């Protein structure tokens, strides 16, 4: 496999550092020696496909994601009809960002029926340690509850918080409420 004048090595280093992994951490996760990983990152050698597949696994990627075989020109458009959707009748959401490897932030649009909430007061947080979230109310009112403290938000208001803390959003109004949420992932743990 050709390293493409070091571009594969640069991508490997960027992905590894983005996951806050040392060479030793990635070696342990992939089964590829740290010296070999270092040589690949510096563009001194090219891994075989079998070794590249093990590296991809250590980075929690498929081989095609690692090699960027599934990417085009660096631009990803998510059409309204192609959004990943979830939730239930009272709380619906749509993920606006594409599921790309290495993407460390997610943007979603949430809709809450009157009297509904995103979770219960005792539900555990669903985001990984170190995550941060910013929510912007599109149509309110919306009540944000974190650590038992309520914050009432109106149209256009924004809140930023540690997303790994227990929290939820409520709609105390009579009509549907909506807000955008941006979650920036924390540092991954090996």
HUPE-V772375 format. One record per run of one state. SS is the DSSP state (H for helix, E for strand, - for the rest). FROM is the first residue (numbers start at 0). TO is the last residue. If there is no record, write none. Layout:
{{SS | FROM | TO} {SS | FROM | TO}}
//
This chain:
{{- | 0 | 5} {H | 6 | 17} {- | 18 | 21} {H | 22 | 29} {- | 30 | 32} {H | 33 | 40} {- | 41 | 47} {H | 48 | 57} {- | 58 | 61} {H | 62 | 65} {- | 66 | 78} {H | 79 | 81} {- | 82 | 82} {E | 83 | 86} {- | 87 | 89} {E | 90 | 94} {- | 95 | 103} {E | 104 | 111} {- | 112 | 115} {E | 116 | 116} {- | 117 | 130} {E | 131 | 138} {- | 139 | 140} {E | 141 | 145} {- | 146 | 147} {E | 148 | 152} {- | 153 | 156} {E | 157 | 161} {- | 162 | 165} {E | 166 | 169} {- | 170 | 175} {E | 176 | 183} {- | 184 | 189}}
//
